Amino acid sequence: MPRDDEANRFSARASRYARLGVEAGAFAARMGASRLTGAGSGDDARAFAQGLGAMKGPMMKVAQLLATIPDALPADYSEQLMKLQSQAPPMGAAFVRRRMLAELGPDWRARFGEFDLTPAAAASLGQVHRATTLAGEPVACKLQYPDMASAVEADLSQLNLLFSLRRRMGAAIDTREVQIEIGDRLREELDYGREIKLAALYQIMLADTPDVRVPRPHPELSSKRLLTLQWLDGAKLLSFEQAAPETRAHLAELLFKAWWRPFLRYGVIHGDPHLGNYSVAGEGEAVNLYDFGCVRIFPMRFVEGVVELYRALQSGDRARLVHAYDLWGFRNLKPSSIEAMNIWASFIYGPILDDRVRSFADGVKASEFGRKEIRAVMQALRSEGTSLIAPREFVFLDRAAIGLGAAFLRLGAELNFHRLFEDALGGFSAETVGARQTRALAEAGLA
């Protein structure tokens, strides 16, 4: 492709973001006017989702995240956002060559045995190419789209507009801390140099869980905008929806371990556990874990709060419940706020509190799972006439828990989630987990 054509593609991409940013602002204004006047409709929600869906890229990640945060947006808007799928336009072969040269230098091609210029998959911030090392090992090369830093900042400005409008509409959840957290984590996802260290961190944390496979990092073939990891073959998780019950149960158990063990033993979570970030090896013997851009490393007080809330719900100890919320960063809670939060906590913790073999939904229709609880929480909070400030760390914990629950619902597996949680918990102490986290971060080069 001639250089002028490539410049035109840059220009087209930039103008596309600018145009769609204006559209998102217009949809936000319509949302505010409709909700404030009581004239909102499902058509507004569908139009809003379509506008964001056209933006693809980083705004797609933001849109899907917003749909998992209770009351961040009106319910009908969130429902539409959940239907969006990322379909970023691929970079052509000539453009890929130039991008690879920029990341690895003029001899980049000589550093691979094979390199397929046609993308094997598209992600929200980049596209994935199949390749092999000089030793013949299959690898996945994720190459970031150009101008993503500018696109992220433009999209975050639209997010700020949406949140400010929502706050003026009397939302039950004050999203100011949420807004900061989303911005920080999305900017981190642009740094593939960080992501390759996070992949190494996951290899360390799951070293004793060999049936959860983490791709081996190749830092010598990576840069800030190019990530090269071992290629792990696997089938889509959803292709096992009709598998034998014992296979589905085994897969659900592996997903549980892949998420809860790093959190309870190291204070780290994979913050993007949607179905596309897992695949199944063989006939269900192992699970492959992908995409380490959205990983949250927590302060120990927050991890301790998660465990303290679990123990408090077990014992019904109200003082311990309040202490757990305080560890999370909720301050000066009113009695009615505590009761509202207990509704949500009892729902989220329900499967791990119940010491028996059960499905995750336990008889509730998947389409209705959690809806009643969210409505009750929002109604209770709104009755106070003030917005509850959600601590920033809460965002990705809640998102990951909901995403993981969605995978369990799709598999329809029956397990004793309580026993799995207790096994991951072990002899928990914040001091031990903090020391373990410090060692692992240092080993992975993240200290």
Residue pairs with C-beta under 8 A, 6 or more apart in sequence:
1 92
1 94
1 95
6 94
6 95
6 98
9 95
10 146
10 147
13 145
13 146
13 147
14 147
14 150
17 55
17 57
17 147
17 150
17 151
17 154
17 155
18 154
20 51
20 54
20 55
20 59
21 55
21 154
21 155
21 157
21 158
23 51
23 54
24 51
24 52
24 55
24 59
24 155
24 158
24 161
24 162
25 158
25 161
26 51
27 44
27 47
27 48
27 51
27 52
28 48
28 158
28 161
28 162
28 165
29 165
30 44
30 47
30 48
31 40
31 44
31 48
31 73
31 74
31 77
31 162
31 165
32 165
32 168
32 169
33 39
34 40
34 41
34 44
35 74
35 169
36 168
36 169
40 74
40 76
42 76
44 77
45 74
45 76
45 77
45 79
45 80
46 80
48 77
48 80
49 63
49 77
49 80
49 81
49 83
49 84
52 59
52 60
52 63
52 81
52 84
53 60
53 63
53 84
53 85
55 155
56 86
56 87
56 88
56 89
56 124
57 86
57 88
57 124
57 125
57 145
57 148
57 151
57 155
58 124
58 125
58 148
58 151
58 152
58 155
58 156
58 186
59 151
59 155
59 158
59 159
60 84
60 86
60 88
60 124
61 86
61 124
61 125
61 186
61 189
62 155
62 156
62 159
62 182
62 186
63 81
63 84
64 81
64 82
64 84
64 274
65 182
65 395
65 399
66 72
66 73
66 78
66 81
66 159
66 162
67 73
67 78
67 79
67 81
67 82
68 398
68 399
68 402
68 403
69 173
69 175
69 178
69 390
69 395
69 398
69 399
70 173
70 344
70 374
70 377
70 378
70 398
71 171
71 172
71 173
71 374
71 378
71 381
72 78
72 163
72 166
72 171
72 173
72 175
72 178
73 81
73 162
73 166
86 122
86 123
86 124
87 122
88 122
88 123
88 124
88 127
88 145
90 119
90 122
90 127
91 99
91 119
91 127
91 143
91 145
91 146
93 117
93 118
96 117
96 119
96 129
96 143
97 117
99 143
99 146
99 225
99 226
100 108
100 109
100 115
100 143
100 226
101 108
103 143
103 223
103 224
103 225
103 226
104 111
104 221
104 223
104 226
109 115
111 134
111 221
112 131
112 132
112 133
112 134
112 221
113 131
113 132
113 133
113 134
113 135
113 136
114 130
114 131
114 132
115 129
115 131
115 132
115 141
116 129
116 130
116 131
117 129
118 129
119 127
119 128
119 129
120 128
120 129
120 130
120 140
121 127
121 128
122 128
123 142
123 291
125 144
125 145
125 148
125 189
125 190
125 293
126 142
126 143
126 144
126 145
126 148
126 225
126 227
127 142
127 143
127 145
128 140
128 141
128 142
128 143
129 140
129 141
129 142
129 143
130 138
130 139
130 140
130 141
130 231
131 138
131 139
131 140
131 141
131 228
132 138
132 139
133 139
133 218
133 221
137 230
137 231
138 230
138 231
139 218
139 221
139 228
139 229
139 230
139 231
140 215
140 228
140 229
140 230
140 231
141 221
141 226
141 227
141 228
142 192
142 226
142 227
142 228
142 229
143 225
143 226
144 190
144 192
144 225
144 226
145 151
148 190
149 187
149 190
152 186
152 187
152 190
156 182
156 183
156 186
159 179
159 182
159 183
160 179
163 175
163 176
163 178
163 179
166 175
167 174
167 175
167 176
167 387
170 382
170 387
171 387
172 377
172 378
172 381
172 382
172 387
172 388
173 381
173 387
173 388
173 390
174 387
174 388
174 389
174 390
175 390
176 389
177 389
177 390
177 391
177 392
177 395
178 390
178 392
178 395
180 392
181 392
181 393
181 395
181 396
182 395
185 271
185 294
185 296
185 396
188 194
188 293
188 294
189 195
189 293
189 294
190 225
191 224
192 222
192 223
192 224
192 225
192 226
192 227
192 293
193 222
193 223
193 224
194 446
195 227
195 292
195 293
196 217
196 218
196 219
196 222
196 227
196 228
196 229
197 217
197 444
197 445
197 446
198 292
198 293
198 295
198 444
198 446
199 214
199 215
199 217
199 229
199 292
200 217
200 443
200 444
200 445
201 268
201 292
201 295
201 440
201 441
201 443
201 444
201 446
202 214
202 262
202 270
202 289
202 292
202 295
203 214
203 216
203 217
204 440
204 443
204 444
205 261
205 262
205 265
205 266
205 268
205 440
206 212
206 214
206 257
206 258
206 261
206 262
206 289
209 254
209 257
209 258
209 261
210 286
211 254
211 285
211 286
211 287
212 254
212 257
212 258
212 286
212 287
212 289
213 232
213 281
213 286
213 287
213 288
213 289
214 289
215 229
215 230
215 231
215 232
215 288
215 290
216 229
216 230
217 228
217 229
217 230
218 228
218 229
218 230
221 228
222 228
232 279
232 281
232 288
232 290
233 279
233 281
234 279
234 280
234 281
234 287
234 288
235 279
235 280
236 275
236 279
236 280
237 251
237 275
237 278
237 279
237 280
237 287
237 407
237 410
237 411
238 275
238 410
239 280
240 247
240 248
240 251
240 280
240 284
240 411
241 248
241 410
241 411
241 412
243 251
243 284
245 413
245 414
247 283
247 284
248 411
248 412
248 413
249 413
249 414
249 415
250 284
251 280
251 284
251 287
251 411
251 413
252 360
252 407
252 408
252 411
252 413
252 415
253 413
253 415
253 420
254 286
254 287
255 273
255 278
255 287
255 404
255 407
255 408
256 404
256 415
256 417
256 420
256 421
256 424
257 420
257 424
258 270
258 278
258 287
258 289
259 269
259 270
259 273
259 400
259 404
260 420
260 421
260 424
261 424
262 268
262 269
262 270
263 269
263 298
263 303
263 306
264 303
264 307
264 424
264 425
264 426
264 428
264 433
265 424
265 426
265 433
265 436
266 433
266 436
266 437
266 440
267 297
267 298
267 299
267 300
267 302
267 303
267 433
267 434
267 437
268 295
268 296
268 297
268 298
268 437
268 440
269 295
269 296
269 298
269 396
269 397
269 400
270 277
270 289
270 292
270 294
270 295
270 400
271 294
271 295
271 296
271 396
271 399
271 400
272 291
272 293
272 294
272 399
272 400
272 403
273 400
273 403
273 404
273 407
274 403
274 406
275 406
275 407
275 410
276 290
276 291
277 289
277 290
277 291
278 287
278 288
278 289
278 290
278 407
279 287
279 288
279 290
280 286
280 287
280 288
281 287
281 288
294 396
296 393
296 396
296 397
296 400
297 437
297 441
297 446
298 393
298 397
299 393
300 430
300 433
300 434
300 437
301 327
301 430
302 327
302 328
302 329
302 391
302 393
302 397
303 430
303 433
304 327
304 430
305 324
305 325
305 326
305 327
305 328
306 324
306 328
306 397
307 425
307 428
308 320
308 323
308 324
308 327
309 321
309 324
309 325
309 328
309 345
309 349
310 349
310 352
310 353
310 421
311 317
311 320
312 318
312 320
312 321
312 323
312 324
313 321
313 345
313 346
313 349
313 353
314 353
318 338
321 338
321 342
321 345
322 333
322 338
325 333
325 338
325 341
328 391
328 393
328 394
329 391
329 392
329 393
329 394
330 337
330 341
330 388
330 389
330 391
331 389
333 341
334 384
336 380
336 383
336 384
337 380
337 381
337 384
337 388
339 380
340 376
340 377
340 380
340 381
340 388
341 377
343 373
343 376
343 377
343 380
344 373
344 374
344 377
346 353
346 373
347 370
347 373
348 398
348 401
350 362
351 358
351 360
351 362
351 417
351 418
352 417
352 418
352 420
352 421
353 418
354 362
354 417
354 418
355 416
355 418
355 419
356 416
356 418
357 414
357 415
357 416
358 414
358 415
358 416
358 417
359 408
359 412
359 413
359 414
360 405
360 408
360 409
360 413
360 417
361 369
361 409
366 409
366 410
369 405
369 409
370 402
381 387
381 388
438 447
441 447
